Amino acid sequence: MSEPAGVVADVALDDADEPRSGLTPTALLKMLLVAEVRDLIEENGIEPLEPPPPVSDELFELGEALFTTRS
């Protein structure tokens, strides 16, 4: 079970040179942050966006003409 939002896990990162359980402090912190983000996504019912509609050839050519640098 995750901790409430705003609560920071009590993780000692004193020994930056000594990995704990094979993890560096940076890797451990990254794992904790990823887990927290995943919990927040699930708790708030966040779902991926639908992919955008395909770009027509004409629109692609227009964009290319507008943003192509000329020397």
PDB file of N, CA, C and O in Angstrom:
ATOM      1  N   MET A   1       0.849  -1.182   0.000  1.00  0.00           N
ATOM      2  CA  MET A   1       0.000   0.000   0.000  1.00  0.00           C
ATOM      3  C   MET A   1       0.891   1.240   0.000  1.00  0.00           C
ATOM      4  O   MET A   1       1.886   1.287   0.723  1.00  0.00           O
ATOM      5  N   SER A   2       0.548   2.227  -0.792  1.00  0.00           N
ATOM      6  CA  SER A   2       1.380   3.417  -0.880  1.00  0.00           C
ATOM      7  C   SER A   2       1.053   4.385   0.246  1.00  0.00           C
ATOM      8  O   SER A   2      -0.004   4.318   0.874  1.00  0.00           O
ATOM      9  N   GLU A   3       1.996   5.283   0.476  1.00  0.00           N
ATOM     10  CA  GLU A   3       1.795   6.290   1.507  1.00  0.00           C
ATOM     11  C   GLU A   3       0.971   7.434   0.942  1.00  0.00           C
ATOM     12  O   GLU A   3       0.962   7.637  -0.272  1.00  0.00           O
ATOM     13  N   PRO A   4       0.277   8.188   1.791  1.00  0.00           N
ATOM     14  CA  PRO A   4      -0.514   9.324   1.310  1.00  0.00           C
ATOM     15  C   PRO A   4       0.352  10.340   0.587  1.00  0.00           C
ATOM     16  O   PRO A   4       1.549  10.452   0.849  1.00  0.00           O
ATOM     17  N   ALA A   5      -0.264  11.077  -0.323  1.00  0.00           N
ATOM     18  CA  ALA A   5       0.455  12.105  -1.078  1.00  0.00           C
ATOM     19  C   ALA A   5       1.084  13.090  -0.107  1.00  0.00           C
ATOM     20  O   ALA A   5       0.478  13.446   0.904  1.00  0.00           O
ATOM     21  N   GLY A   6       2.283  13.523  -0.409  1.00  0.00           N
ATOM     22  CA  GLY A   6       2.962  14.487   0.434  1.00  0.00           C
ATOM     23  C   GLY A   6       3.828  13.840   1.503  1.00  0.00           C
ATOM     24  O   GLY A   6       4.614  14.529   2.153  1.00  0.00           O
ATOM     25  N   VAL A   7       3.701  12.529   1.701  1.00  0.00           N
ATOM     26  CA  VAL A   7       4.515  11.841   2.699  1.00  0.00           C
ATOM     27  C   VAL A   7       5.741  11.293   2.005  1.00  0.00           C
ATOM     28  O   VAL A   7       5.633  10.562   1.020  1.00  0.00           O
ATOM     29  N   VAL A   8       6.884  11.640   2.507  1.00  0.00           N
ATOM     30  CA  VAL A   8       8.140  11.203   1.906  1.00  0.00           C
ATOM     31  C   VAL A   8       8.622   9.975   2.664  1.00  0.00           C
ATOM     32  O   VAL A   8       8.644   9.960   3.894  1.00  0.00           O
ATOM     33  N   ALA A   9       9.006   8.951   1.921  1.00  0.00           N
ATOM     34  CA  ALA A   9       9.517   7.738   2.547  1.00  0.00           C
ATOM     35  C   ALA A   9      10.794   8.056   3.298  1.00  0.00           C
ATOM     36  O   ALA A   9      11.609   8.856   2.838  1.00  0.00           O
ATOM     37  N   ASP A  10      10.971   7.428   4.460  1.00  0.00           N
ATOM     38  CA  ASP A  10      12.150   7.648   5.289  1.00  0.00           C
ATOM     39  C   ASP A  10      13.283   6.779   4.775  1.00  0.00           C
ATOM     40  O   ASP A  10      13.463   5.645   5.220  1.00  0.00           O
ATOM     41  N   VAL A  11      14.053   7.326   3.826  1.00  0.00           N
ATOM     42  CA  VAL A  11      15.148   6.586   3.219  1.00  0.00           C
ATOM     43  C   VAL A  11      16.433   7.349   3.491  1.00  0.00           C
ATOM     44  O   VAL A  11      16.567   8.518   3.128  1.00  0.00           O
ATOM     45  N   ALA A  12      17.375   6.671   4.135  1.00  0.00           N
ATOM     46  CA  ALA A  12      18.662   7.303   4.419  1.00  0.00           C
ATOM     47  C   ALA A  12      19.551   7.189   3.200  1.00  0.00           C
ATOM     48  O   ALA A  12      19.791   6.092   2.696  1.00  0.00           O
ATOM     49  N   LEU A  13      20.037   8.316   2.730  1.00  0.00           N
ATOM     50  CA  LEU A  13      20.933   8.335   1.579  1.00  0.00           C
ATOM     51  C   LEU A  13      22.300   8.853   2.003  1.00  0.00           C
ATOM     52  O   LEU A  13      22.982   9.534   1.236  1.00  0.00           O
ATOM     53  N   ASP A  14      22.706   8.520   3.261  1.00  0.00           N
ATOM     54  CA  ASP A  14      23.960   9.035   3.805  1.00  0.00           C
ATOM     55  C   ASP A  14      25.184   8.512   3.080  1.00  0.00           C
ATOM     56  O   ASP A  14      26.097   9.279   2.773  1.00  0.00           O
ATOM     57  N   ASP A  15      25.215   7.221   2.804  1.00  0.00           N
ATOM     58  CA  ASP A  15      26.396   6.603   2.222  1.00  0.00           C
ATOM     59  C   ASP A  15      26.251   6.521   0.711  1.00  0.00           C
ATOM     60  O   ASP A  15      25.885   5.472   0.180  1.00  0.00           O
ATOM     61  N   ALA A  16      26.533   7.607   0.019  1.00  0.00           N
ATOM     62  CA  ALA A  16      26.338   7.655  -1.433  1.00  0.00           C
ATOM     63  C   ALA A  16      27.236   6.670  -2.166  1.00  0.00           C
ATOM     64  O   ALA A  16      26.905   6.243  -3.272  1.00  0.00           O
ATOM     65  N   ASP A  17      28.371   6.299  -1.565  1.00  0.00           N
ATOM     66  CA  ASP A  17      29.292   5.383  -2.242  1.00  0.00           C
ATOM     67  C   ASP A  17      28.971   3.914  -1.980  1.00  0.00           C
ATOM     68  O   ASP A  17      29.455   3.039  -2.698  1.00  0.00           O
ATOM     69  N   GLU A  18      28.157   3.633  -0.957  1.00  0.00           N
ATOM     70  CA  GLU A  18      27.832   2.250  -0.614  1.00  0.00           C
ATOM     71  C   GLU A  18      26.444   1.876  -1.114  1.00  0.00           C
ATOM     72  O   GLU A  18      25.445   2.383  -0.604  1.00  0.00           O
ATOM     73  N   PRO A  19      26.369   0.991  -2.112  1.00  0.00           N
ATOM     74  CA  PRO A  19      25.053   0.549  -2.561  1.00  0.00           C
ATOM     75  C   PRO A  19      24.389  -0.319  -1.505  1.00  0.00           C
ATOM     76  O   PRO A  19      25.064  -1.078  -0.810  1.00  0.00           O
ATOM     77  N   ARG A  20      23.071  -0.215  -1.378  1.00  0.00           N
ATOM     78  CA  ARG A  20      22.299  -1.041  -0.455  1.00  0.00           C
ATOM     79  C   ARG A  20      21.487  -2.019  -1.262  1.00  0.00           C
ATOM     80  O   ARG A  20      20.756  -1.641  -2.177  1.00  0.00           O
ATOM     81  N   SER A  21      21.620  -3.266  -0.917  1.00  0.00           N
ATOM     82  CA  SER A  21      20.906  -4.326  -1.631  1.00  0.00           C
ATOM     83  C   SER A  21      21.193  -4.255  -3.127  1.00  0.00           C
ATOM     84  O   SER A  21      20.325  -4.565  -3.943  1.00  0.00           O
ATOM     85  N   GLY A  22      22.389  -3.854  -3.482  1.00  0.00           N
ATOM     86  CA  GLY A  22      22.758  -3.782  -4.887  1.00  0.00           C
ATOM     87  C   GLY A  22      22.264  -2.528  -5.583  1.00  0.00           C
ATOM     88  O   GLY A  22      22.469  -2.380  -6.788  1.00  0.00           O
ATOM     89  N   LEU A  23      21.617  -1.615  -4.859  1.00  0.00           N
ATOM     90  CA  LEU A  23      21.103  -0.384  -5.465  1.00  0.00           C
ATOM     91  C   LEU A  23      21.875   0.822  -4.951  1.00  0.00           C
ATOM     92  O   LEU A  23      22.188   0.919  -3.764  1.00  0.00           O
ATOM     93  N   THR A  24      22.171   1.727  -5.852  1.00  0.00           N
ATOM     94  CA  THR A  24      22.765   2.993  -5.434  1.00  0.00           C
ATOM     95  C   THR A  24      21.647   3.872  -4.886  1.00  0.00           C
ATOM     96  O   THR A  24      20.479   3.625  -5.185  1.00  0.00           O
ATOM     97  N   PRO A  25      21.965   4.873  -4.108  1.00  0.00           N
ATOM     98  CA  PRO A  25      20.919   5.769  -3.606  1.00  0.00           C
ATOM     99  C   PRO A  25      20.103   6.408  -4.737  1.00  0.00           C
ATOM    100  O   PRO A  25      18.892   6.588  -4.605  1.00  0.00           O
ATOM    101  N   THR A  26      20.760   6.743  -5.832  1.00  0.00           N
ATOM    102  CA  THR A  26      20.051   7.341  -6.966  1.00  0.00           C
ATOM    103  C   THR A  26      19.061   6.356  -7.566  1.00  0.00           C
ATOM    104  O   THR A  26      17.931   6.722  -7.887  1.00  0.00           O
ATOM    105  N   ALA A  27      19.487   5.101  -7.719  1.00  0.00           N
ATOM    106  CA  ALA A  27      18.589   4.078  -8.282  1.00  0.00           C
ATOM    107  C   ALA A  27      17.424   3.812  -7.348  1.00  0.00           C
ATOM    108  O   ALA A  27      16.295   3.636  -7.803  1.00  0.00           O
ATOM    109  N   LEU A  28      17.683   3.780  -6.040  1.00  0.00           N
ATOM    110  CA  LEU A  28      16.616   3.563  -5.060  1.00  0.00           C
ATOM    111  C   LEU A  28      15.607   4.704  -5.097  1.00  0.00           C
ATOM    112  O   LEU A  28      14.399   4.473  -5.082  1.00  0.00           O
ATOM    113  N   LEU A  29      16.101   5.923  -5.144  1.00  0.00           N
ATOM    114  CA  LEU A  29      15.220   7.083  -5.206  1.00  0.00           C
ATOM    115  C   LEU A  29      14.379   7.054  -6.479  1.00  0.00           C
ATOM    116  O   LEU A  29      13.187   7.359  -6.450  1.00  0.00           O
ATOM    117  N   LYS A  30      15.007   6.686  -7.598  1.00  0.00           N
ATOM    118  CA  LYS A  30      14.276   6.587  -8.862  1.00  0.00           C
ATOM    119  C   LYS A  30      13.162   5.551  -8.761  1.00  0.00           C
ATOM    120  O   LYS A  30      12.046   5.791  -9.220  1.00  0.00           O
ATOM    121  N   MET A  31      13.463   4.396  -8.159  1.00  0.00           N
ATOM    122  CA  MET A  31      12.436   3.357  -8.002  1.00  0.00           C
ATOM    123  C   MET A  31      11.270   3.852  -7.152  1.00  0.00           C
ATOM    124  O   MET A  31      10.110   3.589  -7.468  1.00  0.00           O
ATOM    125  N   LEU A  32      11.583   4.571  -6.069  1.00  0.00           N
ATOM    126  CA  LEU A  32      10.525   5.096  -5.203  1.00  0.00           C
ATOM    127  C   LEU A  32       9.664   6.125  -5.937  1.00  0.00           C
ATOM    128  O   LEU A  32       8.441   6.127  -5.798  1.00  0.00           O
ATOM    129  N   LEU A  33      10.301   6.996  -6.716  1.00  0.00           N
ATOM    130  CA  LEU A  33       9.557   8.012  -7.456  1.00  0.00           C
ATOM    131  C   LEU A  33       8.667   7.384  -8.531  1.00  0.00           C
ATOM    132  O   LEU A  33       7.522   7.798  -8.712  1.00  0.00           O
ATOM    133  N   VAL A  34       9.191   6.394  -9.237  1.00  0.00           N
ATOM    134  CA  VAL A  34       8.411   5.713 -10.270  1.00  0.00           C
ATOM    135  C   VAL A  34       7.195   5.031  -9.636  1.00  0.00           C
ATOM    136  O   VAL A  34       6.089   5.098 -10.172  1.00  0.00           O
ATOM    137  N   ALA A  35       7.409   4.378  -8.495  1.00  0.00           N
ATOM    138  CA  ALA A  35       6.295   3.712  -7.807  1.00  0.00           C
ATOM    139  C   ALA A  35       5.242   4.727  -7.371  1.00  0.00           C
ATOM    140  O   ALA A  35       4.045   4.468  -7.497  1.00  0.00           O
ATOM    141  N   GLU A  36       5.669   5.866  -6.865  1.00  0.00           N
ATOM    142  CA  GLU A  36       4.728   6.906  -6.424  1.00  0.00           C
ATOM    143  C   GLU A  36       3.916   7.455  -7.596  1.00  0.00           C
ATOM    144  O   GLU A  36       2.705   7.646  -7.479  1.00  0.00           O
ATOM    145  N   VAL A  37       4.583   7.709  -8.727  1.00  0.00           N
ATOM    146  CA  VAL A  37       3.885   8.218  -9.909  1.00  0.00           C
ATOM    147  C   VAL A  37       2.864   7.189 -10.400  1.00  0.00           C
ATOM    148  O   VAL A  37       1.738   7.544 -10.747  1.00  0.00           O
ATOM    149  N   ARG A  38       3.261   5.921 -10.427  1.00  0.00           N
ATOM    150  CA  ARG A  38       2.330   4.869 -10.858  1.00  0.00           C
ATOM    151  C   ARG A  38       1.121   4.784  -9.938  1.00  0.00           C
ATOM    152  O   ARG A  38      -0.004   4.609 -10.405  1.00  0.00           O
ATOM    153  N   ASP A  39       1.346   4.909  -8.620  1.00  0.00           N
ATOM    154  CA  ASP A  39       0.227   4.906  -7.673  1.00  0.00           C
ATOM    155  C   ASP A  39      -0.705   6.088  -7.923  1.00  0.00           C
ATOM    156  O   ASP A  39      -1.925   5.927  -7.913  1.00  0.00           O
ATOM    157  N   LEU A  40      -0.142   7.265  -8.144  1.00  0.00           N
ATOM    158  CA  LEU A  40      -0.968   8.454  -8.401  1.00  0.00           C
ATOM    159  C   LEU A  40      -1.768   8.314  -9.690  1.00  0.00           C
ATOM    160  O   LEU A  40      -2.927   8.723  -9.755  1.00  0.00           O
ATOM    161  N   ILE A  41      -1.148   7.734 -10.716  1.00  0.00           N
ATOM    162  CA  ILE A  41      -1.853   7.516 -11.986  1.00  0.00           C
ATOM    163  C   ILE A  41      -3.044   6.598 -11.767  1.00  0.00           C
ATOM    164  O   ILE A  41      -4.139   6.864 -12.262  1.00  0.00           O
ATOM    165  N   GLU A  42      -2.828   5.513 -11.021  1.00  0.00           N
ATOM    166  CA  GLU A  42      -3.905   4.556 -10.770  1.00  0.00           C
ATOM    167  C   GLU A  42      -5.001   5.157  -9.895  1.00  0.00           C
ATOM    168  O   GLU A  42      -6.186   4.984 -10.179  1.00  0.00           O
ATOM    169  N   GLU A  43      -4.613   5.860  -8.833  1.00  0.00           N
ATOM    170  CA  GLU A  43      -5.578   6.460  -7.914  1.00  0.00           C
ATOM    171  C   GLU A  43      -6.468   7.494  -8.598  1.00  0.00           C
ATOM    172  O   GLU A  43      -7.634   7.647  -8.235  1.00  0.00           O
ATOM    173  N   ASN A  44      -5.923   8.200  -9.582  1.00  0.00           N
ATOM    174  CA  ASN A  44      -6.667   9.273 -10.234  1.00  0.00           C
ATOM    175  C   ASN A  44      -7.287   8.859 -11.560  1.00  0.00           C
ATOM    176  O   ASN A  44      -7.858   9.695 -12.260  1.00  0.00           O
ATOM    177  N   GLY A  45      -7.183   7.589 -11.914  1.00  0.00           N
ATOM    178  CA  GLY A  45      -7.819   7.089 -13.133  1.00  0.00           C
ATOM    179  C   GLY A  45      -7.267   7.696 -14.411  1.00  0.00           C
ATOM    180  O   GLY A  45      -7.998   7.849 -15.390  1.00  0.00           O
ATOM    181  N   ILE A  46      -5.999   8.038 -14.414  1.00  0.00           N
ATOM    182  CA  ILE A  46      -5.391   8.643 -15.596  1.00  0.00           C
ATOM    183  C   ILE A  46      -5.134   7.564 -16.638  1.00  0.00           C
ATOM    184  O   ILE A  46      -4.576   6.511 -16.332  1.00  0.00           O
ATOM    185  N   GLU A  47      -5.542   7.835 -17.864  1.00  0.00           N
ATOM    186  CA  GLU A  47      -5.359   6.891 -18.961  1.00  0.00           C
ATOM    187  C   GLU A  47      -4.621   7.576 -20.104  1.00  0.00           C
ATOM    188  O   GLU A  47      -4.641   8.803 -20.207  1.00  0.00           O
ATOM    189  N   PRO A  48      -3.968   6.790 -20.967  1.00  0.00           N
ATOM    190  CA  PRO A  48      -3.242   7.390 -22.088  1.00  0.00           C
ATOM    191  C   PRO A  48      -4.183   8.142 -23.032  1.00  0.00           C
ATOM    192  O   PRO A  48      -5.358   7.799 -23.161  1.00  0.00           O
ATOM    193  N   LEU A  49      -3.651   9.160 -23.682  1.00  0.00           N
ATOM    194  CA  LEU A  49      -4.415   9.905 -24.675  1.00  0.00           C
ATOM    195  C   LEU A  49      -4.575   9.073 -25.940  1.00  0.00           C
ATOM    196  O   LEU A  49      -3.752   8.207 -26.235  1.00  0.00           O
ATOM    197  N   GLU A  50      -5.632   9.343 -26.675  1.00  0.00           N
ATOM    198  CA  GLU A  50      -5.823   8.701 -27.972  1.00  0.00           C
ATOM    199  C   GLU A  50      -4.774   9.251 -28.931  1.00  0.00           C
ATOM    200  O   GLU A  50      -4.403  10.420 -28.828  1.00  0.00           O
ATOM    201  N   PRO A  51      -4.294   8.437 -29.855  1.00  0.00           N
ATOM    202  CA  PRO A  51      -3.318   8.957 -30.816  1.00  0.00           C
ATOM    203  C   PRO A  51      -3.965  10.009 -31.723  1.00  0.00           C
ATOM    204  O   PRO A  51      -5.158   9.923 -32.011  1.00  0.00           O
ATOM    205  N   PRO A  52      -3.197  10.990 -32.170  1.00  0.00           N
ATOM    206  CA  PRO A  52      -3.752  12.027 -33.037  1.00  0.00           C
ATOM    207  C   PRO A  52      -4.115  11.435 -34.405  1.00  0.00           C
ATOM    208  O   PRO A  52      -3.600  10.385 -34.791  1.00  0.00           O
ATOM    209  N   PRO A  53      -5.000  12.115 -35.126  1.00  0.00           N
ATOM    210  CA  PRO A  53      -5.342  11.621 -36.465  1.00  0.00           C
ATOM    211  C   PRO A  53      -4.131  11.725 -37.387  1.00  0.00           C
ATOM    212  O   PRO A  53      -3.247  12.551 -37.160  1.00  0.00           O
ATOM    213  N   PRO A  54      -4.084  10.897 -38.417  1.00  0.00           N
ATOM    214  CA  PRO A  54      -2.943  10.964 -39.335  1.00  0.00           C
ATOM    215  C   PRO A  54      -2.891  12.314 -40.057  1.00  0.00           C
ATOM    216  O   PRO A  54      -3.918  12.954 -40.282  1.00  0.00           O
ATOM    217  N   VAL A  55      -1.692  12.724 -40.409  1.00  0.00           N
ATOM    218  CA  VAL A  55      -1.485  13.991 -41.115  1.00  0.00           C
ATOM    219  C   VAL A  55      -1.577  13.722 -42.621  1.00  0.00           C
ATOM    220  O   VAL A  55      -0.954  12.794 -43.137  1.00  0.00           O
ATOM    221  N   SER A  56      -2.361  14.546 -43.311  1.00  0.00           N
ATOM    222  CA  SER A  56      -2.495  14.375 -44.761  1.00  0.00           C
ATOM    223  C   SER A  56      -1.200  14.785 -45.453  1.00  0.00           C
ATOM    224  O   SER A  56      -0.399  15.541 -44.903  1.00  0.00           O
ATOM    225  N   ASP A  57      -1.010  14.278 -46.661  1.00  0.00           N
ATOM    226  CA  ASP A  57       0.186  14.632 -47.439  1.00  0.00           C
ATOM    227  C   ASP A  57       0.257  16.130 -47.688  1.00  0.00           C
ATOM    228  O   ASP A  57       1.336  16.720 -47.650  1.00  0.00           O
ATOM    229  N   GLU A  58      -0.893  16.745 -47.941  1.00  0.00           N
ATOM    230  CA  GLU A  58      -0.923  18.179 -48.217  1.00  0.00           C
ATOM    231  C   GLU A  58      -0.468  18.978 -46.990  1.00  0.00           C
ATOM    232  O   GLU A  58       0.319  19.917 -47.106  1.00  0.00           O
ATOM    233  N   LEU A  59      -0.972  18.591 -45.819  1.00  0.00           N
ATOM    234  CA  LEU A  59      -0.607  19.290 -44.589  1.00  0.00           C
ATOM    235  C   LEU A  59       0.880  19.093 -44.279  1.00  0.00           C
ATOM    236  O   LEU A  59       1.549  20.018 -43.820  1.00  0.00           O
ATOM    237  N   PHE A  60       1.385  17.900 -44.530  1.00  0.00           N
ATOM    238  CA  PHE A  60       2.805  17.630 -44.331  1.00  0.00           C
ATOM    239  C   PHE A  60       3.654  18.522 -45.231  1.00  0.00           C
ATOM    240  O   PHE A  60       4.638  19.111 -44.782  1.00  0.00           O
ATOM    241  N   GLU A  61       3.271  18.617 -46.497  1.00  0.00           N
ATOM    242  CA  GLU A  61       4.017  19.450 -47.446  1.00  0.00           C
ATOM    243  C   GLU A  61       3.961  20.916 -47.065  1.00  0.00           C
ATOM    244  O   GLU A  61       4.954  21.629 -47.211  1.00  0.00           O
ATOM    245  N   LEU A  62       2.808  21.382 -46.575  1.00  0.00           N
ATOM    246  CA  LEU A  62       2.684  22.768 -46.133  1.00  0.00           C
ATOM    247  C   LEU A  62       3.619  23.027 -44.960  1.00  0.00           C
ATOM    248  O   LEU A  62       4.344  24.022 -44.955  1.00  0.00           O
ATOM    249  N   GLY A  63       3.609  22.146 -43.970  1.00  0.00           N
ATOM    250  CA  GLY A  63       4.492  22.299 -42.814  1.00  0.00           C
ATOM    251  C   GLY A  63       5.948  22.288 -43.222  1.00  0.00           C
ATOM    252  O   GLY A  63       6.748  23.082 -42.728  1.00  0.00           O
ATOM    253  N   GLU A  64       6.285  21.396 -44.115  1.00  0.00           N
ATOM    254  CA  GLU A  64       7.661  21.311 -44.595  1.00  0.00           C
ATOM    255  C   GLU A  64       8.057  22.611 -45.300  1.00  0.00           C
ATOM    256  O   GLU A  64       9.164  23.111 -45.094  1.00  0.00           O
ATOM    257  N   ALA A  65       7.154  23.170 -46.137  1.00  0.00           N
ATOM    258  CA  ALA A  65       7.438  24.411 -46.856  1.00  0.00           C
ATOM    259  C   ALA A  65       7.582  25.589 -45.888  1.00  0.00           C
ATOM    260  O   ALA A  65       8.397  26.483 -46.116  1.00  0.00           O
ATOM    261  N   LEU A  66       6.798  25.592 -44.818  1.00  0.00           N
ATOM    262  CA  LEU A  66       6.855  26.704 -43.871  1.00  0.00           C
ATOM    263  C   LEU A  66       8.091  26.678 -42.990  1.00  0.00           C
ATOM    264  O   LEU A  66       8.597  27.733 -42.607  1.00  0.00           O
ATOM    265  N   PHE A  67       8.581  25.505 -42.665  1.00  0.00           N
ATOM    266  CA  PHE A  67       9.668  25.414 -41.699  1.00  0.00           C
ATOM    267  C   PHE A  67      11.005  24.957 -42.282  1.00  0.00           C
ATOM    268  O   PHE A  67      11.949  24.713 -41.530  1.00  0.00           O
ATOM    269  N   THR A  68      11.099  24.842 -43.569  1.00  0.00           N
ATOM    270  CA  THR A  68      12.369  24.496 -44.189  1.00  0.00           C
ATOM    271  C   THR A  68      13.216  25.753 -44.269  1.00  0.00           C
ATOM    272  O   THR A  68      12.776  26.788 -44.768  1.00  0.00           O
ATOM    273  N   THR A  69      14.453  25.645 -43.763  1.00  0.00           N
ATOM    274  CA  THR A  69      15.343  26.805 -43.818  1.00  0.00           C
ATOM    275  C   THR A  69      15.981  26.879 -45.186  1.00  0.00           C
ATOM    276  O   THR A  69      16.357  25.866 -45.776  1.00  0.00           O
ATOM    277  N   ARG A  70      16.090  28.061 -45.659  1.00  0.00           N
ATOM    278  CA  ARG A  70      16.715  28.273 -46.965  1.00  0.00           C
ATOM    279  C   ARG A  70      17.996  29.064 -46.749  1.00  0.00           C
ATOM    280  O   ARG A  70      18.037  29.977 -45.924  1.00  0.00           O
ATOM    281  N   SER A  71      19.042  28.713 -47.493  1.00  0.00           N
ATOM    282  CA  SER A  71      20.311  29.425 -47.320  1.00  0.00           C
ATOM    283  C   SER A  71      20.476  30.544 -48.307  1.00  0.00           C
ATOM    284  O   SER A  71      21.493  31.238 -48.290  1.00  0.00           O
TER     285      SER A  71
END
